[in-house]
Amino acid sequence: MVTALDIRESIPGDVVDYRQLTSLLGSYAKPRDRITALLAAGELIRVRKGLYVLGERYRREALVREQLANLIYGPSYVSLDYALSRHGLIPERVDEVTSVTTGEHRRFVTPMGVFSYRKIAPRRYAQGMEWRGDGVARYLMASPEKALADKVASDRRLRRPTSADVRAYLLYDLRIDVDQLAKLDLTRLHGIADGYRSHRVSVLARTVARLQESLQSRSNPRAGTARRRSTRPLSVRTRFDR
């Protein structure tokens, strides 16, 4: 009788799909019946149709939900709020794993948590992704610059924003610390904006560039009066705050 331990010894990680299972259960006349029994015993957990993880007591290590996000629906990569939180750009902890995809908008409520997917145009998809994680638990996630571009491009409240609108959105709606914005790679962000061909993302790139220039001038002790004026708190508000 094939057990969860047998399955674990035959797969590289703790995630297994239906095709792998039926291959491992090839000696059974009805592999589905054995899968059903493994599910009932808690030795396997169904994440979604055709995708399973080993029961908690049989796992080698903690599950990597970002890897699951890539596998649940694809092609996709982790981005938007979840990635912004992971990169330390926004202060909130985000439990729902958010991704972008060239497919349709989808949302999955699973035993491993909630996974949502927002559609993106194919030409905007590939640039700015990074492989993260180790070993068999590797996954694709947006770079900080791409996650921010995806977020700005997908927020319908930003219709034809000005630089002032985007600055207020970053600092007050998303509550991104200016020191975090200073760490963004402008070359990468401008490259993403060129590929995106989106007014919102182009304005984002210009706004971040201006914020970084402002921060650099503040750190220059020879800036004199200009420096003192630049240290006054930003007071821009947009229609989102009204």
C-alpha positions as CSV (number, residue, x, y, z in Angstrom):
1,M,0.0,0.0,0.0
2,V,1.4,3.4,-1.1
3,T,1.6,5.8,1.9
4,A,2.5,9.5,2.2
5,L,6.0,8.4,3.3
6,D,6.3,6.5,0.0
7,I,5.2,9.5,-1.9
8,R,7.6,11.8,0.0
9,E,10.5,9.6,-0.9
10,S,9.6,9.7,-4.6
11,I,9.2,13.5,-5.0
12,P,11.8,16.3,-4.6
13,G,9.7,18.6,-2.4
14,D,6.4,18.5,-0.6
15,V,4.2,19.5,-3.5
16,V,2.8,17.0,-5.9
17,D,0.4,17.2,-8.9
18,Y,-2.2,14.7,-10.1
19,R,0.0,13.3,-12.9
20,Q,2.8,12.5,-10.5
21,L,0.4,10.9,-8.1
22,T,-1.3,8.6,-10.7
23,S,2.2,7.6,-11.8
24,L,3.2,6.7,-8.3
25,L,-0.1,4.8,-7.8
26,G,0.2,3.0,-11.1
27,S,-0.2,-0.4,-9.4
28,Y,-3.7,0.5,-8.3
29,A,-6.6,-0.4,-10.5
30,K,-8.3,2.8,-9.2
31,P,-5.7,5.4,-8.3
32,R,-8.3,8.0,-7.5
33,D,-9.7,5.8,-4.7
34,R,-6.3,5.7,-3.1
35,I,-5.9,9.5,-3.5
36,T,-9.3,9.9,-1.8
37,A,-8.2,7.7,1.1
38,L,-4.9,9.7,1.5
39,L,-6.9,12.9,1.6
40,A,-9.3,11.5,4.1
41,A,-6.4,10.4,6.4
42,G,-4.8,13.9,6.1
43,E,-1.7,12.4,4.5
44,L,-2.4,14.6,1.5
45,I,-4.1,18.0,1.3
46,R,-5.7,19.2,-1.9
47,V,-4.7,22.8,-2.7
48,R,-6.8,23.0,-5.8
49,K,-7.9,20.5,-8.4
50,G,-4.8,18.6,-9.6
51,L,-2.4,20.1,-7.0
52,Y,-1.6,18.6,-3.6
53,V,0.8,19.0,-0.7
54,L,1.9,16.4,1.8
55,G,0.1,16.5,5.2
56,E,1.9,18.6,7.8
57,R,3.4,15.7,9.7
58,Y,5.0,14.4,6.5
59,R,6.6,17.6,5.2
60,R,10.3,18.1,5.1
61,E,9.9,21.8,5.9
62,A,7.4,24.7,6.0
63,L,5.5,25.2,2.7
64,V,6.6,28.2,0.6
65,R,3.3,29.9,-0.3
66,E,4.9,32.0,-3.0
67,Q,5.9,28.7,-4.8
68,L,2.3,27.5,-4.4
69,A,1.1,30.8,-5.9
70,N,3.1,30.1,-9.0
71,L,1.7,26.6,-9.3
72,I,-1.9,27.2,-8.5
73,Y,-2.5,29.4,-11.6
74,G,-0.2,30.4,-14.3
75,P,1.7,31.8,-15.9
76,S,2.1,34.1,-13.0
77,Y,4.5,35.7,-10.6
78,V,4.0,37.1,-7.1
79,S,3.5,40.9,-7.1
80,L,1.2,43.8,-6.0
81,D,0.5,44.2,-2.3
82,Y,2.0,40.9,-1.1
83,A,5.3,41.6,-2.9
84,L,5.4,45.2,-1.7
85,S,5.0,43.9,1.8
86,R,7.7,41.3,1.4
87,H,10.1,43.9,0.0
88,G,9.4,46.2,3.0
89,L,7.9,49.0,0.9
90,I,4.6,49.1,2.7
91,P,4.2,48.7,6.5
92,E,1.2,46.4,6.4
93,R,1.5,42.6,6.6
94,V,-0.4,41.1,3.7
95,D,-1.7,37.5,4.1
96,E,-3.4,37.1,0.8
97,V,-0.7,36.1,-1.8
98,T,-1.3,38.5,-4.7
99,S,0.1,37.7,-8.2
100,V,-0.2,38.9,-11.8
101,T,-0.9,36.7,-14.7
102,T,-1.4,36.8,-18.5
103,G,-4.6,34.8,-17.9
104,E,-7.9,35.9,-16.4
105,H,-8.5,37.4,-13.0
106,R,-8.9,34.6,-10.5
107,R,-9.1,34.1,-6.7
108,F,-8.6,30.8,-4.9
109,V,-9.5,30.1,-1.3
110,T,-7.4,27.1,-0.2
111,P,-6.3,25.3,3.0
112,M,-3.0,27.1,2.5
113,G,-4.5,30.5,2.3
114,V,-6.0,32.9,-0.2
115,F,-4.3,33.4,-3.6
116,S,-5.5,36.1,-6.1
117,Y,-4.4,36.9,-9.6
118,R,-4.8,40.1,-11.6
119,K,-4.6,40.0,-15.4
120,I,-1.7,41.9,-17.1
121,A,-1.0,42.5,-20.8
122,P,1.6,40.0,-22.1
123,R,4.0,42.8,-23.2
124,R,4.0,44.0,-19.6
125,Y,4.6,40.6,-18.0
126,A,8.2,39.4,-18.4
127,Q,10.3,42.4,-17.4
128,G,11.2,42.9,-13.7
129,M,10.6,39.3,-12.4
130,E,13.2,37.6,-10.1
131,W,13.8,34.0,-9.1
132,R,13.8,33.7,-5.3
133,G,13.9,30.9,-2.8
134,D,16.2,27.9,-2.6
135,G,16.3,24.4,-4.1
136,V,13.0,22.9,-5.2
137,A,11.0,25.7,-3.5
138,R,12.0,28.5,-6.0
139,Y,9.4,30.9,-7.2
140,L,9.0,34.0,-9.4
141,M,8.3,37.3,-7.7
142,A,8.3,40.9,-8.9
143,S,11.3,43.1,-8.1
144,P,10.4,46.0,-5.8
145,E,10.2,48.3,-8.9
146,K,8.0,45.9,-10.8
147,A,5.7,45.3,-7.9
148,L,5.2,49.0,-7.5
149,A,4.6,49.5,-11.2
150,D,2.0,46.7,-11.2
151,K,0.3,48.2,-8.2
152,V,0.1,51.7,-9.7
153,A,-1.0,50.4,-13.1
154,S,-3.7,48.3,-11.6
155,D,-5.3,50.9,-9.2
156,R,-8.3,52.3,-11.1
157,R,-8.4,55.3,-8.8
158,L,-5.4,56.6,-10.7
159,R,-6.9,57.6,-14.0
160,R,-4.7,60.2,-15.6
161,P,-2.5,61.1,-12.5
162,T,-0.1,64.0,-12.2
163,S,3.2,63.6,-10.5
164,A,1.6,65.2,-7.4
165,D,-1.2,62.6,-7.5
166,V,1.3,59.8,-7.7
167,R,3.5,61.2,-4.9
168,A,0.6,61.5,-2.6
169,Y,-0.6,58.0,-3.5
170,L,2.9,56.6,-2.7
171,L,3.3,58.5,0.6
172,Y,-0.2,58.6,1.9
173,D,-2.3,55.8,0.4
174,L,0.4,53.2,0.3
175,R,2.3,54.8,3.2
176,I,5.7,54.0,1.6
177,D,8.6,55.5,3.6
178,V,10.6,57.9,1.5
179,D,13.8,56.1,2.5
180,Q,12.4,53.0,0.9
181,L,11.7,54.9,-2.3
182,A,15.3,56.1,-2.3
183,K,16.5,52.5,-2.5
184,L,14.6,51.8,-5.8
185,D,16.7,51.2,-8.9
186,L,15.8,54.1,-11.2
187,T,17.3,52.5,-14.3
188,R,15.2,49.4,-13.7
189,L,12.1,51.4,-13.0
190,H,12.5,53.5,-16.2
191,G,13.1,50.3,-18.2
192,I,9.9,48.8,-16.8
193,A,8.0,52.0,-17.6
194,D,9.3,51.8,-21.2
195,G,8.0,48.3,-21.5
196,Y,4.7,49.0,-19.8
197,R,3.8,51.9,-22.1
198,S,1.4,53.2,-19.4
199,H,0.9,56.8,-18.5
200,R,0.6,55.8,-14.8
201,V,3.8,53.9,-14.7
202,S,5.7,56.6,-16.7
203,V,4.5,59.2,-14.2
204,L,5.6,56.8,-11.4
205,A,9.1,56.6,-12.7
206,R,9.4,60.4,-13.1
207,T,7.9,60.9,-9.6
208,V,10.3,58.5,-7.9
209,A,13.2,60.2,-9.8
210,R,12.2,63.6,-8.4
211,L,11.8,62.3,-4.9
212,Q,15.2,60.7,-5.0
213,E,16.7,64.0,-6.3
214,S,14.9,65.8,-3.5
215,L,16.4,63.5,-0.9
216,Q,19.9,63.8,-2.3
217,S,19.6,67.6,-2.1
218,R,18.5,67.4,1.5
219,S,21.6,65.3,2.3
220,N,23.9,67.9,0.7
221,P,25.1,70.2,3.5
222,R,25.9,72.9,0.9
223,A,22.4,73.2,-0.3
224,G,21.7,76.1,2.2
225,T,18.3,77.6,2.1
226,A,17.1,75.2,-0.6
227,R,17.8,72.3,1.8
228,R,15.9,73.9,4.6
229,R,12.9,74.5,2.4
230,S,12.9,70.9,1.1
231,T,12.7,69.5,4.7
232,R,9.2,70.8,5.2
233,P,6.6,68.0,5.4
234,L,4.9,67.1,2.2
235,S,1.3,68.2,2.3
236,V,-0.1,67.1,-1.1
237,R,-3.4,65.3,-0.9
238,T,-5.3,63.8,-3.8
239,R,-8.9,63.0,-4.4
240,F,-8.3,59.6,-2.7
241,D,-7.9,61.3,0.7
242,R,-11.1,63.3,0.5
